[in-house]
Amino acid sequence: MFQDYTDNNDFKQWATDMQADMLSAICIVTFGSTDVSVLYPDQGEEPNWQWLIDVFGQSRLWDELLVHIDTDTMMTRLGYHWVSEEEEA
């Protein structure tokens, strides 16, 4: 699911969702009780998600993200929407 999230959202959205402290060149993200400094990607560059995955693992990144945002917001971030009974019929 973390891969789906990163496919649909940019680094700035992730940092915002993680309630990171955004400084000039880095953002500080809290994983549990550990603060981690993450460099912003260069202009026009993709973020280095693989570094975060290698260090923390996709499961932990996903779990930490779920701590910070609610289910409805996550559904939107993943590109899903709720379907009413009328829409199903």
Number of C-alpha atoms within 10 A of each C-alpha: 11 18 13 11 18 16 12 13 14 12 15 15 13 15 18 14 18 20 16 19 14 16 11 7 11 15 20 18 19 15 16 9 6 9 13 13 16 18 14 19 14 9 7 6 8 11 18 13 13 11 11 14 15 9 10 13 13 17 12 16 17 15 12 16 20 15 12 12 14 11 9 11 14 16 13 13 20 17 13 11 11 9 8 8 7 6 7 6 5
